[in-house]
Amino acid sequence: MRWKVGRVKITKVAELETVGSTKFILPLATNEEIRKLPWLIADFATEEGRLKMSIHSLVVETPSHRIVVDTGLGNDKQGRNVPTWNDRNGPFLETLTQAGFPPDSIDTVLCTHLHVDHVGWNTRLVSGRWVPTFAKARYVFGRTEYEHWRDHSREPSQAAVFNDSVKPIVDAGKAELIPSDHKLCEEITMIPTPGHSPGHMSIHIRSDSEEGLLTGDVAHHPCQMAHLDWASTADSDPAQSTATRRNLFSRFADTPTLVIGGHFSAGHIKRDSDAFKFVG
């Protein structure tokens, strides 16, 4: 899937697409509740109320940069809490290359946050060592986010993710730590959106009077636009994530801004009573 925001091109490259139960991540999004939101049906949910979601990267091409936003799960990883996320042997790099983006053509990797399903392809396993997948790229991490997981990866699964997908990038001298409101290039500025994780950032794109927003995991699914208080089980601060959703969606609602989620595809945010809906 491809979109344009002015002179900026955005391509979704999926690693994993799912339709089904999301109780482990959005426990309040039952089939019954989803069926009460008919605007979700077809694009974002099935008639039965099952959610459509994906784990994907977004390749953002500006006139001067080729950027991979978030890097999915990766292959050969161990110690993940979700059993099927271990020992993966998927064709993501081949898919990326077939889409026109061989790894060596990427000059920037930008992680909205450092959770397991957003950093996996930062590295790949070569002769028993984790090495940067995108050898010619700088890797851009939020400083607040990086320092939190460096200092607070106490659970074994968190330590595994940090040690195989984040630390090797720093050790290789390829990491650039940025403030959460950093201007990455002429067209791209970060927006601080904490709550899902302590240093979570969203991405604001401006080009030729057009705007785009890459939300990351401010919401895992558009149903959270209607139910702002439906926090994810992965949110580090559910109250803050709820406030962040309201603030971010209020800012871009009823504008022509193209919005793309970290786990769902593109649309536009519309005000709907005291909350919002998403129109694909």
C-alpha positions as CSV (number, residue, x, y, z in Angstrom):
1,M,0.0,0.0,0.0
2,R,1.3,3.4,-1.0
3,W,0.3,7.0,-0.2
4,K,1.6,10.5,-0.9
5,V,1.7,13.6,1.3
6,G,2.9,16.4,-1.0
7,R,6.3,15.2,-2.2
8,V,6.7,12.6,0.5
9,K,5.8,9.0,-0.4
10,I,4.8,6.4,2.2
11,T,4.8,2.7,1.6
12,K,3.5,0.1,4.0
13,V,5.5,-3.2,4.1
14,A,3.7,-5.8,6.2
15,E,5.5,-8.4,8.2
16,L,2.4,-10.0,9.8
17,E,-1.3,-9.4,9.2
18,T,-4.0,-10.8,11.6
19,V,-7.8,-11.0,11.9
20,G,-9.1,-12.2,15.1
21,S,-9.0,-12.0,18.9
22,T,-7.0,-9.1,20.3
23,K,-8.0,-9.7,24.0
24,F,-4.3,-9.9,24.9
25,I,-3.7,-6.3,23.7
26,L,-7.2,-4.6,23.8
27,P,-9.3,-6.6,26.3
28,L,-12.3,-4.3,26.1
29,A,-12.6,-4.5,22.3
30,T,-15.0,-7.5,22.3
31,N,-16.8,-8.6,19.2
32,E,-20.0,-7.3,20.6
33,E,-18.6,-3.8,21.3
34,I,-16.9,-3.6,17.9
35,R,-20.2,-4.4,16.1
36,K,-21.6,-1.2,17.7
37,L,-19.1,0.8,15.6
38,P,-20.3,0.1,12.0
39,W,-17.8,2.5,10.5
40,L,-15.1,0.0,11.4
41,I,-16.6,-2.8,9.3
42,A,-14.8,-3.8,6.2
43,D,-11.7,-1.7,6.4
44,F,-10.8,-2.3,10.1
45,A,-13.0,-5.1,11.3
46,T,-15.0,-8.0,10.0
47,E,-18.8,-8.2,10.1
48,E,-18.4,-10.5,13.2
49,G,-16.5,-7.8,15.0
50,R,-13.1,-9.3,14.7
51,L,-10.3,-6.7,14.5
52,K,-8.0,-6.4,11.5
53,M,-4.5,-5.5,12.5
54,S,-0.9,-5.7,11.2
55,I,2.7,-5.5,12.2
56,H,4.4,-3.4,9.6
57,S,7.1,-0.9,8.7
58,L,6.4,2.3,6.9
59,V,9.0,3.4,4.4
60,V,8.9,7.2,4.1
61,E,10.6,8.8,1.1
62,T,11.3,12.5,1.3
63,P,13.3,14.4,-1.4
64,S,16.4,13.8,0.7
65,H,15.9,10.7,2.8
66,R,14.7,7.1,2.6
67,I,13.4,6.3,6.1
68,V,12.1,3.0,7.6
69,V,9.7,3.8,10.5
70,D,9.5,0.9,13.0
71,T,11.0,-2.5,12.2
72,G,8.5,-5.1,13.3
73,L,9.4,-8.4,15.0
74,G,12.5,-9.7,13.2
75,N,13.8,-13.2,12.6
76,D,15.6,-15.6,15.0
77,K,14.6,-13.7,18.1
78,Q,14.3,-15.4,21.5
79,G,12.7,-14.7,24.8
80,R,9.5,-13.1,23.5
81,N,6.3,-13.3,25.6
82,V,4.2,-14.3,22.5
83,P,5.4,-17.8,21.5
84,T,4.9,-17.3,17.8
85,W,7.2,-14.2,17.9
86,N,10.2,-16.4,18.7
87,D,12.3,-18.2,16.1
88,R,10.6,-16.5,13.2
89,N,11.9,-17.1,9.7
90,G,9.8,-14.7,7.6
91,P,10.5,-13.0,4.3
92,F,10.3,-9.4,5.5
93,L,13.6,-8.3,3.9
94,E,12.7,-9.9,0.6
95,T,9.3,-8.2,0.7
96,L,11.0,-4.9,1.5
97,T,13.5,-5.4,-1.4
98,Q,10.7,-6.4,-3.8
99,A,8.9,-3.2,-2.9
100,G,11.9,-1.3,-4.1
101,F,13.7,-0.8,-0.8
102,P,16.8,-3.1,-0.4
103,P,18.2,-2.7,3.1
104,D,21.4,-0.9,1.9
105,S,19.2,1.8,0.2
106,I,17.9,2.9,3.6
107,D,19.6,5.9,5.2
108,T,17.5,6.3,8.4
109,V,15.7,4.0,10.7
110,L,13.2,5.8,13.0
111,C,11.6,4.0,15.9
112,T,8.5,5.6,17.4
113,H,9.2,3.6,20.5
114,L,11.3,0.5,21.6
115,H,8.7,-2.2,22.1
116,V,9.2,-5.7,20.8
117,D,7.1,-5.3,17.6
118,H,8.8,-2.1,16.5
119,V,12.5,-2.9,16.8
120,G,13.0,-6.5,15.7
121,W,14.5,-5.9,12.3
122,N,16.9,-3.3,13.7
123,T,19.2,-6.3,13.8
124,R,19.7,-9.6,12.1
125,L,21.7,-12.7,13.3
126,V,25.0,-13.2,11.4
127,S,27.4,-15.9,12.6
128,G,25.9,-15.8,16.1
129,R,26.1,-12.0,16.4
130,W,23.3,-9.4,16.2
131,V,24.4,-6.8,13.6
132,P,22.5,-3.8,12.2
133,T,20.2,-4.9,9.4
134,F,20.4,-1.5,7.6
135,A,24.1,-1.2,7.4
136,K,24.2,2.3,5.9
137,A,21.5,3.9,8.1
138,R,21.6,6.0,11.2
139,Y,19.1,4.7,13.8
140,V,17.1,7.4,15.5
141,F,15.7,6.6,18.9
142,G,14.0,9.0,21.4
143,R,16.4,9.8,24.2
144,T,13.7,9.4,26.9
145,E,12.6,6.1,25.4
146,Y,16.1,4.7,25.1
147,E,17.2,5.7,28.6
148,H,14.0,4.2,30.1
149,W,14.5,0.8,28.6
150,R,18.3,0.9,29.2
151,D,17.6,1.4,32.9
152,H,14.3,-0.4,33.4
153,S,14.3,-3.6,31.3
154,R,13.8,-5.7,34.4
155,E,11.6,-8.4,33.0
156,P,13.4,-11.1,31.0
157,S,11.3,-10.4,27.8
158,Q,12.2,-6.7,28.0
159,A,15.9,-7.4,28.5
160,A,15.9,-9.8,25.6
161,V,14.4,-7.1,23.3
162,F,16.8,-4.5,24.4
163,N,19.8,-6.8,24.2
164,D,19.2,-8.2,20.8
165,S,17.5,-5.3,19.0
166,V,18.6,-2.0,20.6
167,K,21.9,-2.4,22.4
168,P,23.8,-3.8,19.3
169,I,22.8,-0.6,17.4
170,V,24.3,1.6,20.1
171,D,27.4,-0.6,20.4
172,A,27.9,-0.3,16.6
173,G,27.9,3.5,16.9
174,K,24.8,3.9,14.7
175,A,22.3,5.2,17.2
176,E,21.2,8.9,17.3
177,L,19.3,9.9,20.4
178,I,16.8,12.7,19.9
179,P,14.4,14.8,22.0
180,S,10.7,13.9,21.5
181,D,10.0,17.1,19.6
182,H,13.0,16.8,17.2
183,K,12.8,18.0,13.6
184,L,14.3,15.2,11.6
185,C,14.4,16.9,8.3
186,E,12.5,19.6,6.4
187,E,9.3,17.6,6.1
188,I,9.3,15.5,9.3
189,T,8.9,16.6,12.9
190,M,8.4,14.4,16.0
191,I,5.4,14.9,18.3
192,P,5.8,13.8,22.0
193,T,3.0,11.3,22.6
194,P,3.9,9.4,25.9
195,G,1.6,7.0,27.6
196,H,1.9,3.8,25.6
197,S,5.6,4.0,26.5
198,P,7.5,6.7,28.5
199,G,9.1,8.3,25.4
200,H,6.7,7.4,22.6
201,M,6.8,9.7,19.6
202,S,4.5,10.2,16.7
203,I,5.6,11.6,13.3
204,H,4.2,14.7,11.7
205,I,4.8,15.1,8.0
206,R,4.4,18.4,6.1
207,S,5.0,18.8,2.4
208,D,3.6,21.1,-0.3
209,S,0.8,22.3,2.1
210,E,-0.3,18.7,2.8
211,E,0.0,16.9,6.1
212,G,0.4,13.4,7.4
213,L,0.5,11.8,10.8
214,L,2.1,8.4,11.7
215,T,0.6,7.7,15.1
216,G,2.8,4.8,16.1
217,D,1.0,3.0,19.0
218,V,-0.9,6.0,20.4
219,A,-3.8,3.7,19.3
220,H,-3.4,0.1,18.3
221,H,-6.7,0.1,16.5
222,P,-9.2,2.8,15.3
223,C,-11.7,1.5,17.9
224,Q,-9.7,3.5,20.4
225,M,-10.7,6.7,18.7
226,A,-14.3,6.0,19.7
227,H,-13.3,4.7,23.1
228,L,-10.4,6.8,24.2
229,D,-10.2,5.0,27.5
230,W,-9.7,1.6,26.0
231,A,-6.0,1.4,27.0
232,S,-3.8,-1.3,25.6
233,T,-2.4,-3.9,28.0
234,A,1.0,-2.8,26.8
235,D,0.5,0.9,27.9
236,S,3.0,1.9,30.5
237,D,0.6,4.7,31.8
238,P,-3.0,4.1,30.8
239,A,-4.2,7.4,32.1
240,Q,-1.6,9.3,30.2
241,S,-2.2,7.2,27.0
242,T,-5.9,8.1,27.2
243,A,-5.0,11.8,27.5
244,T,-2.5,11.6,24.7
245,R,-5.2,10.0,22.4
246,R,-7.6,12.8,23.1
247,N,-5.0,15.5,22.6
248,L,-3.5,14.1,19.4
249,F,-6.8,13.2,17.8
250,S,-8.3,16.6,18.7
251,R,-5.4,18.3,17.0
252,F,-5.9,16.5,13.6
253,A,-9.6,15.8,13.6
254,D,-11.7,17.2,10.7
255,T,-8.6,18.2,8.8
256,P,-7.3,16.7,5.5
257,T,-4.4,15.1,7.4
258,L,-3.6,11.6,6.2
259,V,-3.3,9.4,9.3
260,I,-1.6,6.0,9.4
261,G,-1.3,3.8,12.5
262,G,1.4,1.6,13.8
263,H,-0.9,-1.4,13.4
264,F,-3.6,-0.2,11.0
265,S,-3.8,1.5,7.6
266,A,-4.6,5.0,6.4
267,G,-7.7,7.2,6.9
268,H,-8.9,10.5,8.4
269,I,-10.0,11.4,11.9
270,K,-13.5,12.8,12.3
271,R,-15.1,14.2,15.4
272,D,-18.0,12.0,16.6
273,S,-19.9,13.3,19.6
274,D,-17.4,13.6,22.4
275,A,-14.9,11.2,20.7
276,F,-13.8,10.4,17.2
277,K,-14.2,7.9,14.3
278,F,-11.8,6.9,11.5
279,V,-12.8,7.1,7.9
280,G,-10.7,4.9,5.6
